[in-house]
Amino acid sequence: MKKYNNFEDLIITDLKSNKKYLNFFIKQSIKDFQETQNLAAFLKDLKYIAEAKKGSITNISRESGITRQTLYNIFNK
């Protein structure tokens, strides 16, 4: 069994490796946000999704033109 540094690494690895799970996770995150209005939880989910799709905050920053620091600030609200 593979060891993970933390829970986030496990989630991101699972999202990367399973497209059906990724699609479910996206839909569930939106549904949860609509029901709870918990912005912090929603932004954390978006961070997981973005990292699963693009590999890292650095890659997201390069592709979006948004600085890494700004992305970290957004995702850590």
Order of alpha helices (4+ residues) and beta strands (2+ residues): alpha-alpha-alpha-alpha-alpha
